[in-house]
Amino acid sequence: MMVKKYGGNIIKAYRKKFAVDRSVAIDELKALGAKMPEELVEKEKASARRITQEKARQRKRKRENKKKKRQDKDVFDDIMDDHFSFIAGYTAGGAPFGTTWEEIGIDQSLSFEEKVKLYLEL
């Protein structure tokens, strides 16, 4: 293979040409017998590890955020609904009573999620 044709970074050129990640490009180029500076190979492997770790951190943060939103929603579902910002209790017949959204100054016509968001900003 002609390394000079690719401007010296044959790994980057191979990744772009064949749409593969860094480790695959390195493995395939080695299998093809391409001569690559060991320094470049180590740099690309370090980049691949760093990217993999960052993606794992992003996935973990996303899972945690989803879990927190689910927990918050579950908590609010027990004490709030479309009509009441706070459900103090239920009558013997099962009708809820408490503080309405309008009583705390939030427009009744908004979606439940928007109401909760405004409620949390109070």
C-alpha positions in Angstrom: 0.0 0.0 0.0 1.1 3.5 -0.7 1.2 5.4 2.6 2.2 8.7 0.9 -0.9 8.7 -1.2 -3.0 9.1 2.0 -1.0 12.0 3.4 0.8 9.9 6.0 -2.3 8.9 8.1 -3.4 5.7 6.3 -5.6 4.7 9.3 -7.7 7.8 9.0 -8.0 7.5 5.2 -9.0 3.8 5.5 -11.6 4.6 8.1 -13.2 7.2 5.9 -13.0 5.2 2.7 -14.5 2.1 4.2 -16.6 3.6 7.0 -15.1 1.5 9.8 -14.0 2.4 13.3 -10.4 2.9 14.3 -9.7 -0.6 15.7 -11.2 -2.3 12.6 -9.1 -0.1 10.3 -5.9 -1.0 12.2 -6.7 -4.7 12.2 -7.6 -4.8 8.5 -4.6 -2.7 7.5 -2.3 -5.0 9.4 -3.9 -8.0 7.7 -3.2 -6.3 4.3 0.4 -5.8 5.3 0.4 -2.0 5.4 3.4 -0.5 7.1 2.2 1.9 9.8 4.3 3.8 12.4 3.7 2.2 15.8 3.3 5.7 17.2 0.3 6.3 14.9 -1.2 2.9 15.8 -1.0 3.6 19.5 -2.4 7.1 19.1 -5.4 5.7 17.2 -6.0 2.9 19.8 -5.9 5.5 22.6 -8.4 7.6 20.7 -10.6 4.6 20.2 -10.5 3.8 23.9 -11.3 7.4 24.8 -14.3 7.5 22.4 -15.6 4.2 23.7 -15.3 5.4 27.3 -17.1 8.7 26.5 -19.9 6.9 24.7 -20.3 4.6 27.7 -20.5 7.6 30.1 -23.1 9.3 27.8 -25.2 6.1 27.8 -24.9 5.9 31.6 -26.0 9.5 32.0 -28.9 9.0 29.6 -30.1 5.9 31.5 -29.8 7.8 34.9 -31.7 10.8 33.5 -34.5 8.5 32.2 -34.6 6.7 35.5 -34.8 10.0 37.4 -37.6 11.3 35.1 -39.5 8.1 35.5 -39.2 8.3 39.3 -40.2 11.9 39.4 -43.2 11.2 37.2 -44.2 8.3 39.4 -44.0 10.6 42.5 -46.0 13.3 40.8 -48.6 10.9 39.5 -49.6 10.0 43.1 -50.1 13.6 44.2 -51.1 15.4 40.9 -53.4 14.9 38.0 -54.7 17.1 35.1 -57.1 19.0 37.4 -55.2 19.1 40.8 -51.7 20.4 41.5 -51.9 18.7 44.9 -54.3 15.8 45.7 -54.9 16.0 49.5 -57.1 13.0 49.6 -60.2 11.2 48.2 -63.8 11.3 49.3 -65.6 8.2 50.4 -66.9 8.0 46.8 -63.4 8.1 45.4 -63.4 11.7 44.1 -60.1 13.5 44.6 -59.9 16.8 46.5 -57.1 19.3 46.9 -55.5 22.4 45.3 -56.3 23.0 41.6 -53.8 24.2 39.1 -55.7 27.5 38.7 -55.5 28.1 42.5 -51.7 28.2 42.3 -51.7 30.3 39.1 -51.0 27.7 36.4 -53.2 27.6 33.3 -55.5 24.6 33.4 -55.3 24.2 29.6 -51.6 23.3 29.5 -50.4 19.7 29.2 -49.7 17.8 32.4 -45.9 17.9 31.7 -45.9 21.7 31.2 -47.9 22.1 34.4 -45.4 20.1 36.4 -42.5 22.0 34.9 -44.1 25.3 35.8 -44.9 23.9 39.3 -41.3 23.0 39.9 -40.2 26.5 38.9 -42.4 28.1 41.6 
